[in-house]
Amino acid sequence: MKKKKIKRMRDKEIEEASNEMLKMKKKNLKTQEKYGLVLVLLILLFLVVGILFSYNPQPKGIEPFEECCDDTFLGVCFDKESEFYTCNLKTEVCSQEDWVRTNLLKYMLVNDVKIYGSYTCGWCVKQINEFGDYKGFLIDFGLFVDCKDPLNRKICKGIESTPTWKKGDEIINLGYIPINKIEVK
């Protein structure tokens, strides 16, 4: 009889422990559901706020940036409204200086205009620097000929002073000239 009583007591303890564990599991599930719901709501809130702040509608009547271009050259957009107004497509910075520089480079390429000089000539360096951020294109496109380079001796034959601007075989300017003073037609 004692054994039965002990067994009942154990069974009762096991049942109570099981019931207690079930209650704790239910409580845990409710807590997890509560926090899970809060987490889902926070994620949705961040998504909605992110969408609201990233939405940037194009104002009516204004074309997208690239569509304003009549032409592009060296990453510069030539504006339809003004021949003296351009915008850099990468930075979207607009300036008249970019137009002057890129338009002159384009003219030089199309019309075989080259500057003959050397990197040791102060006036030549000043002439190159007139092209600002675009001065690298003078060298890249072969629009500046370094007459100190032995490979260019034949090309530079007849060049007596630097910088010298030539269009084909014709000398069009001797010496430094600010590029905003050059008329490009």
C-alpha positions in Angstrom: 0.0 0.0 0.0 2.8 2.3 0.7 4.2 1.6 -2.7 0.9 2.6 -4.3 0.7 5.7 -2.3 4.3 6.6 -3.2 3.5 5.9 -6.9 0.4 8.1 -6.8 2.4 10.8 -5.2 5.1 10.5 -7.9 2.4 10.5 -10.6 0.8 13.5 -9.1 4.2 15.3 -8.9 4.9 14.4 -12.5 1.5 15.6 -13.6 1.9 18.9 -11.7 5.4 19.3 -13.1 4.0 18.6 -16.6 1.2 21.0 -16.1 3.6 23.6 -14.9 5.8 23.1 -17.9 2.8 23.3 -20.3 1.8 26.6 -18.6 5.4 27.9 -19.0 5.5 26.8 -22.7 2.2 28.6 -23.4 3.5 31.7 -21.6 6.7 31.5 -23.7 4.7 31.1 -26.9 2.5 34.1 -26.0 5.7 36.1 -25.3 7.3 35.0 -28.5 4.1 35.8 -30.5 4.0 39.2 -28.9 7.6 40.0 -29.6 7.4 38.5 -33.1 4.4 40.7 -33.9 6.3 43.7 -32.6 9.3 42.8 -34.7 7.1 42.4 -37.8 5.4 45.7 -37.2 8.8 47.4 -36.7 10.1 46.0 -40.0 7.0 47.1 -41.8 7.3 50.6 -40.3 10.9 50.9 -41.4 10.0 49.7 -44.9 7.2 52.3 -45.2 9.3 55.1 -43.9 12.1 54.1 -46.2 9.8 54.1 -49.2 8.3 57.4 -48.3 11.7 59.1 -47.9 13.1 57.5 -51.1 10.2 58.4 -53.3 11.1 61.4 -55.4 8.6 62.0 -58.2 9.8 64.0 -61.2 8.0 67.4 -61.2 5.6 67.8 -64.1 6.9 69.7 -67.1 10.6 68.9 -66.3 12.4 66.3 -68.3 14.8 63.9 -66.7 18.4 65.1 -66.6 19.8 63.0 -69.5 16.8 63.9 -71.8 17.8 67.6 -71.7 20.9 66.9 -73.8 21.2 67.8 -77.4 24.6 66.1 -77.4 27.0 64.6 -75.0 30.8 64.7 -75.2 33.3 63.6 -72.5 30.5 63.0 -70.1 29.1 66.5 -70.5 25.5 67.2 -71.5 24.9 70.1 -73.9 21.6 71.7 -72.8 18.9 72.3 -75.4 18.0 75.7 -74.0 21.4 77.3 -74.0 24.5 76.6 -76.1 26.6 78.0 -73.2 25.2 75.8 -70.5 26.3 72.2 -69.9 26.0 69.7 -67.1 28.5 67.0 -66.1 26.5 63.7 -66.3 28.4 62.1 -63.4 28.3 64.9 -60.9 25.2 66.8 -62.4 27.1 70.0 -61.8 26.3 72.6 -64.5 28.6 75.4 -65.7 29.6 77.5 -68.6 33.2 76.6 -68.1 32.5 73.0 -68.9 30.9 74.0 -72.1 33.8 76.2 -73.2 36.4 73.4 -72.4 34.5 70.5 -73.9 33.3 72.4 -76.9 36.9 73.5 -77.7 38.1 69.9 -77.3 35.4 68.6 -79.6 36.3 71.3 -82.1 40.0 70.5 -81.9 39.2 66.8 -82.5 36.9 67.4 -85.5 39.1 70.0 -87.1 42.6 68.5 -86.5 43.7 71.4 -84.2 46.7 70.6 -82.1 48.8 72.5 -79.5 52.6 72.0 -80.0 54.7 72.7 -76.9 56.5 70.9 -74.1 55.9 70.1 -70.5 59.0 72.1 -69.5 57.5 75.3 -71.0 55.7 77.4 -68.4 53.3 78.9 -71.0 52.5 75.5 -72.4 51.7 74.1 -68.9 49.5 77.2 -68.3 47.8 76.5 -71.7 47.2 72.9 -70.7 45.8 73.9 -67.3 43.2 76.1 -69.0 41.4 72.9 -69.8 40.8 72.2 -66.1 39.5 68.7 -65.3 39.6 68.0 -69.1 43.3 68.6 -69.6 44.0 64.8 -69.6 41.9 64.5 -72.8 44.5 66.8 -74.6 47.1 64.1 -74.1 44.6 61.1 -74.5 43.4 62.4 -77.8 46.8 63.5 -79.1 45.8 67.2 -79.1 48.9 68.3 -77.2 52.2 67.3 -78.9 55.3 67.4 -76.7 58.0 68.7 -79.0 60.7 67.7 -76.4 59.8 64.0 -77.0 62.3 62.6 -79.5 59.5 60.6 -81.2 57.8 63.9 -82.1 60.8 65.7 -83.7 59.5 65.1 -87.2 55.9 66.3 -86.3 57.3 69.4 -84.5 59.6 70.4 -87.4 59.0 74.1 -88.1 57.7 74.9 -84.6 59.8 77.9 -83.4 57.9 79.0 -80.3 55.6 77.3 -77.9 52.8 76.9 -77.4 51.8 76.9 -81.1 48.3 76.1 -82.2 48.0 74.5 -85.6 44.9 73.5 -87.6 46.2 70.8 -90.0 49.4 72.4 -91.4 48.3 76.0 -90.8 49.5 77.9 -87.7 46.5 79.6 -86.2 48.0 81.0 -83.0 51.5 81.6 -81.5 51.8 81.7 -77.8 49.4 81.2 -74.9 45.8 82.2 -75.3 43.0 81.9 -72.6 40.6 79.4 -74.0 37.6 81.6 -73.2 39.0 84.0 -75.8 39.1 81.4 -78.6 36.2 81.5 -81.0 34.9 78.1 -82.0 32.7 78.1 -85.0 
